[in-house]
Amino acid sequence: MKILIDTNVLISALIFHGKPLALLNKLILKGHTIYVTSYIEQEFKEKLMQKWPYKADNIYKIYKNIGFSFLRSSEEKFGTLRDEKDIQILSDAIFHGINVILSGDKDFLESDLEYPMVMSVSMLYDYLNLDKDEHN
């Protein structure tokens, strides 16, 4: 499955850990491809510097070594969304044939997109039935 990770999930996983980081680990172990676009990477770097400047360099080094697949952002725009900043992420997902946008963004999650699917961390856990792995 091709999964595009949104900035807010990246931040949650790498700054706060918990279920988002556990999900990333499981996805990588199970062979799913997790993508980051140039747009998301730029937004991620900017937010790190704004909110956590004292640890931004270390977090960014960890991020670069996780094993994400990197994609160039599309110059074409596809679709309409309530939050115009999300249109670039949607456009990149459509352009690159992404199956799932992994996001905690309420606007995205309430957008009712059929393709690509938009899922939160918990939704993707359930969809891929990853919680069952903890009981085996």
Helices and strands as residue ranges (DSSP letters): E 2-5, H 7-11, I 12-16, H 18-29, E 33-37, H 38-51, H 56-64, E 69-71, H 86-95, E 100-102, H 106-109, E 117-119, H 121-127, G 131-135
